[in-house]
Amino acid sequence: MRIAIVLLIFFYCSSVSGQNKPLLYNVDDLPQALLQNPGARIDFTRHFGIPLFSQIHFSVGSTGVTAKDIFEDDGRNINARIQSAIRNLTSTDFFSINEQIEIVSFGWKMGNRGYFSAGAYQEADIFAYFPSDPAKLAFEGNADYIGRPFRFDDVSFTGEVLTVYHAGFNYKMDSKLTVGGRVKLYSGIFNVESTNNKGAFVTTETPGGVNFYQHAVNGLDIVVNTSGYASLRDEENMTVDQAAAELLSRSFFGQNVGVGVDLGFHYRVTEQFSVNAAIQDFGVMFHQKDIENSRYFGSYETSGLQPLFPELNPGQETIPYWDVLEEELDVNLQDDKTFGAYNTWRPLKYNASIQFGTGKSILPCDYLISKKPRYMNLFGMIVSGVNRPKGPTYGVTTYWDRKINDYFRFRVAYGLDQFSRTKFGVMASSRFKNFNAYIAVNDIIGYTNLANAHSASLQLGIQYVFKDL
C-alpha cells in the first residue's frame, strides 16, 4: 500500500517544468520573438503563420529525480530505489510541464516605424513541488521520526489549460530604441491550485502517560481550488468525443476569463552592442464558473486507542473503539466543500539579454546598410525566469547566432538552470522565398538518454515571413 501511495505521488508530479524559450529569444527574423519580447527589434514586414503549425512547443523537467532513479535495474529492489529518491528530494525540488500550440498568428508593418501582430495560442502549464514530508510519512511511517514534524506546506502545485488571444504593437522610437506591448485575453479551460497550505503532523514520546506516544495534527489547513473540473467529473457516460467537444467550447470564452499584458524594449547602445528586456503574462485569471473547492482543516491530538476489557453481560457489545476514533476525527479534522469564486495570477515570465555583433555584412549595392547594419555573428547572454509559488525559477543562456545568408541561420547555445548545468541547445531557421521553417532543441545531451534526463525542450514551426511589401 505504501508503495502504491508513493508511486502515485511520483507519477502525479511527473505527469503534471521551464516556459522560457532562450533559443528563439532575439531571433529578429522570426515572429515568435515578438511573443517573448513585444519590443524586440525585427527584420520583417509581414507574417502569417500556418494554423496550428506556426509554433509547437513542449518542455518537461524535474530538478531532483529521473525515471532512471526509480526503474534502473541496479540490483536493489524498487522499494530501496524509491526510498533513496525520497530522501534525496527536498520540498524545493519541483516537476513541471509546459505545452504551447499556436492556433493562428499574423502581423504587418504599420507606417514606417510600427508593426502590429495578433493571434491565439493554446497553453498548458503544470507545476508541482515535491511533497517531501507527506511522501516520507506515507512511505516510511513515523517510527524513525519521533519528535520531528511532517509539514503539510510541502504540498504546493498549480495547473492550468487555457487559450490566449493577443494583440501587440511594436514601435521603433528611433535608430536606437524599440518598445512594444501586448494585450492578452485568457479563456480558461481547466485550473487546479493548492498553495499556501499549513499544518503539521508530529509524534512525541510521553513517558508516564497513558501510552508511550502522542500523535498530533496541528493547525491543518489544506485547500484545493478547481475550475472546469466538476462538470466533467459529474457528467455520466460522457464519451471522449463529447469531453473533447466540451473542452473545445470552453476555449472561446465559454468558461472563466482573465486579462494580462506583455511589455518589452530593445536598445542599441552602439552599432554592435544592444540590451533588451521583457516581461510576459503580467495577468490574472478570474475563476467564477464550474468551481469546486475542497478544504481539509482542524487540529487533533490522540494517544492512540485505550481498550478496556470489562465483563460483559449476555448480549452486551464491546466498545466500538474504531467508530469512536472515527467520530473524533470527523469532529476535529473537517472536510469542507465550497463553490466560491477565486482568482489566480498567471506565472509571470521575464527575460533580459545583452548581444554583440561581429562580421558586418556589406552586400553589393546595399544602400541601406548605413541605416540598418547586419552582423553575421551574434554573441549574447540571456537571463530568464518564471515566478512560482515558492519563488522564481531561473536560467542563464549564452549563445552564438550565425547568419549564413538571407535564407539560413543557426544558433548554438549553452545554458544552466535548476534542471541542468550542462544544457546545450541548437536552433536552425531556413527560408525558401517567403516560406519559413524552424526547429529548436534544448538540452541535447538529455535526448541521448531520456530516462536519465532532468529536462527536455522542443520547438518547431512553419510560416510565411515577408521582408518587403
N, C-alpha and C positions, 0 to 999 in steps of 0.2 A: 504493500500500500504506500509506504514512504517513497519507494522508487517511482511509482506512478505519479505521485504528487509533484516530486521534483522534476521529473521529465516533462510534466505538463507546464511547469514554470519555465523550464529551459526553452521548450518549443513554442510556447506562447510568446515569450520575449523575442525569440529568434525570428518568428514569423510576423512579428508585429513591430537608419542611421543615416555623411552629410549631404546637404542640399546644394551647397555652392558648387559652381562649375568652373573651376580655375582654368581649364583647358580652352574654354570659349571666351573667357573674360579678355577684353581688349582686342579681340579679333575684329578689326574695323570693317571687313567686307562681309561679315555675317550678321544678319538681322537679329540673331539671338543675343548678340552683345547688348542690344538695347533693352532686353528683358532683365539683364543683370545690372546695367547702368544706363538709365534713360538719358544721361548726359554724355554718353560715350561719343568719341569722335568717329564718324562713319565715312565710308568710301563708296556709297551707292546712292542712287536717286529714286529707285522704286524697288519693291519686292512683293512677291506673292508666294505664300507657302502652299505646298501640296497638302490638301486637307488630310489630317491625321498622320502625315508623314514628315512634316517640316521639322519637327523635333520629337524624338523619343528618348526619354532619359530614365535611367534606373540606377539606383545606388543602394547598397546594403552594407552594414558594418556592425562589428562587435568589438568592443575595446578589451574584453577580458577573456573570452573563451571562443574556441573554434569547434567545428564539428569533429575535427581530428582528436581534440582533447577528450571527447566523450566516447567516440566509437573506434579509436585506434586499437588494433589488436597488439597490445604491448605485454601480454602475459597476466595483466591484472583483470579482475572481473569488473563489470560495469559499475558496481556499487563503489568500488575504490576510485575509479576514474571520476565519477560524479562527485564524490566526497572531496577529492583533491581539487576539482574545479571550483566547487562552492567555497572552499577555504581560501582559494587564491583570488576570488572575486570580492569586490567591495561594493558598498552602496552607491559609489560614484561611477562604477562601470555601467555601460549602457549598450543597448542594442537599438538599431534604427533601420528603417526602410523609407526611401523616398522615390516616388514614381511620378513622371510628368509626361503627358502627351499633348502636343499642340493640336488643337482641333482646326483652327483657322488662324492665319496670320497674313497681314498685308500692311503696306505703307507707301507713302510717296512724298516727294520733296514739295515744300510749300514756300514759294518765293526763293530768294537767294540764300537764306540762312536757316530756314525751318524744315523740319521733317516730322510728319505725322505718322504714327503707327498704331495699329489696333489689332485685336484678335481675341481668342479664347483658348484656354487650355484646361485640361482636367489634371488634378493633382491628388496624390495620396501621400500622407506623411504620418508615419507611426514611430513613436519614440518611447522607450521604456528603460528606466534604471533597473539594475538587477536588485531584486528584493532580498538582500543578503541575510538579514536576521530572520525573516519568516522562512526562507529556504533552509537555513541551518536548523531552525526549530522543527520544521517538517521532516527533514531527513535524519538528523542526528538525535532529536529529542533534547531534553534539558538536563540529563544526568550529569554531563560534563561541564555544565554552565551554571552551577548553583551561585546565586547572588549576582549573576550577570543579566541585565535586562535585554530582552529582544524587542527592538524598536520597530513600530509599525510605520514610522515615517519613511522607512526604506521603500515602501510601496509608492511608486510615483510613475505614472505613464500617461501619455496622450496619444490620440489617434484621430485622423480626420480624412475624409474623402470629399472633395468639393470641385466645383467648376469655377474658373476665374475668367471674368470678362474685363478687358482692359483697353484703355486708350491713352496714348502718351504723345508728348511733344518734345522734340529735340531742337535746341536753338543755339546757333553759333553766334555768340555775342561779338566776337572779333577774331582776329587771327590766332589768338592765344586761348581764349576761354569758350568752352561749350557747356551748356547747362541743359537739364531736362527733368521732366517729371512724368509720372504715370498714375492715373486714377484706376482703381480696381473695384469691381463689384463681385462679391463672393456669393455663390449659391451652394449652400451646404447640403450634402447628400447623407453623410454619416459623421457622427462625432462621439468620442468617448474621452473622458478626462477624470483622472483621480490624482490629485496633487495636494500638498499641504495636509497630509494625513498625520494623525497624532496617536500617542498611546504606546504602552509597553507591557510586555508580559515578563514576570520575574518570579523565580522560585528561590526562597530563602530557607535556611535552617532555623528551626525553632526548638532548641534544647529545652526540655522540661514542658513543652507544650503538649497539646492533645495528640499531635502526630509529629513526625520528625521534620516535616517540611510544610511550608505555607506557600500557596500559589496565588498570585495576584495579577489582575489586569487593571492597569491604572490609566485613567484618562483616555480611554479608547475613543477615537472619532475618525472613522473611515468613510469617505464619501466617494461614490462613483456616479458621475453625471453622464447621461447619454441623450443623444437626439438622433432620430432616424432609425432607431433600433426596435422599439417596442412594437410598432405596427407590423414589421416584418416577422417578428417572433410570434405575434399573436394570430397572424393570418394562417388559417388551417388549409392544408392541401395546396399550398402555393407552389407552382412549378418553377423551374429555373427560368424559363422564358418570362413568366409573369413577374418574378422577382427582378429580372434584368430590366423589364419594361418599367417597373415601378421606380427603380433607381435612376433610369434614364430620364423619366419625367421630372424627377426632383432636381435635375441639373439645370432646368430652365426656370429658376426662381419659383419652384413649387413648394419648397420647404423653407429652411432657415437662410437668412441673408446676412451679409456683412459688407463693410467698406474698408478700403486701405489705399495707401499711396506708396510709390517708389520715388526716390529723389537721388540725383547724382550730378557730377560735374567732371570735366576733363580740362586740365590746364597745361598748356605747353609752356614750360618755364623758359626753355631755349628751343632752337630749331630741332635739336636732337633729344632733349630731355623733357619728360612730361610726368605729371602726377594726376591721379584721379581717385575718386571715392564715391560710394553709393550705399544707400540702404534700400532694402526691399521688404515689402509686406509689413509696413507700419500700419497695422489694421486690426480690426476687432470683428468677431462673429457674434451675432445675436441669435441665440437658440431659444425659440419660442413655440415651435410646433413639434409634435411627436416626441415629447420629453418624458423620460423616466429616470428618476434619480434614486439611488439606494444609499442609505446611511446606516452604519452599524456603530453604536456608541454606548458608553457606560463604563462603570468600574465594578470590580468584583474580587473578593478575597475568599479563599477556602483552604482549609487544612485537610481536605480530602474527606472521603466517607468515614463515618464513625459508626460502624454497625454494632447494634445491640442484639443480644440473644436472650430475650425474656421467654419465660414459659408461656406457651400459647394454649388457650382454651380450644376445645374442639371447634373447628370451623373458622377460627381466628387467623387472619393472614399476617404475614410478616410485614414490616415497614417497607414501603416501596422506595428504597433509597435513591434509585436512579431517577424515578419520577420526581422526587423532591428536589434533587440536584438540578434536573432539567427545568423545573419551575423557577428555581432561584436564578438560574442563568437567564431565563426569559425575562424575568423582572429587572435584573440588573444590567444585562447586556441586550439592548433593544435593537431590533431590526425595523427600520422605518423606510417607507417608500413614498416619495413625493413626485410632483409633476410640475414644479415651478420652473420658470424660465431662468436661464443663466447665460453669461457671456464668457467668451474666451478670446485671448489675444492670439493673433497669428504669430508663428515663430519668426521673429524679426531677424533678417539676414543683413550682413554688412560686408563690404569689400573695400579695400584700399590698395592702391598699387603705385609703383614707380616704373618707368620704362625709358630705355635709352636706345637710340637707333644709330646704326653704323652702315656704311656702304650705300651712300646716297646714289639713287638711280637717276641717271641723266639719259633720257631717250632722245633720239633724233627728232628735231622739230617740236620738242615738248615745251611750248611757250608758257605753260602753266607751272613749271617746276619751281619758279621763284615764289609762287603763292602757295603751292601745295607740294612740298618736297616729299619724296617717298624713300624710305630706307629699307634695304633688302634684308637686313638683320636687325631684329628687335630683341633686346635683353630686358627682362623685367622680374619683379618680385611682387607677389600678391599676398596680402594678409586678409583672411576671411573668417567669418564666424556666424553662429546661429544661436539665438537666445533659447535657452531651455529651462525647465522648472528649477533646477538646482544650480544654474549658472550657464554661461555661454560655452559652447564647443568652439574649437578653433582650428586653424590650419594655416600654414605658410608654404607658398609655392614659388619656386624660381623657374624661369623658362628661357628658352631660345626659340624665337619665332623667325622662320626663314621664308621670305617671299621669293620663290624661284622665278616667277614671271606673273603676268596678269591672270593666269589661269590655274596656278597651283601654288599652295603654300603648306607648310607643315610647322608643327610646334612640338618640341620635346621638353619635358618638364620633370623636375624633381621636387617633391614636397614632403612635408611631415605634418602629422596631426595626431589626434588622440588614438587613432586606429593603427598607424604605422609610422615608423621612422625611415622607411625606405620605399617611398611611394613614387614610382616612375610612371610617367604618362606620355602619351603621344596623341596628337591631333593632326588630321590631314583634311584639307579642303580643296576641291577641284571644281573648275567651272568650264563648261563647254558652251560657248556662246553665252547665253544668259541662264543656262541651267546649272545649278549648283548642287553638289553633294558633299557632305562632310561626315566624319566619324571621329570620335574622341574616346580613348580608352585610358582609364586611370588605374594605377596600382597594377601594372602589367605583371610584376613578379607574382602577385597573388593568383593570376589566372593560370599559372603553371601548376598550381595545386590548390584548387578552390576549397577543398576540405580543410586546409591549413591556413586559409586566408582570413585576415581580420576585416577586409573590406574589398569591395569591387564596385566599379562605376563604368557605365557605358552610355554614350550619347551619339545619336546619329540623326540625319535628316536629309531631305531633298526639297528644293525650292527654286524659284526663279528670282534672280537678282539682276537688276539693271543699273548700269553706271552712267548711262546717257539717256536723256528724254527723247 
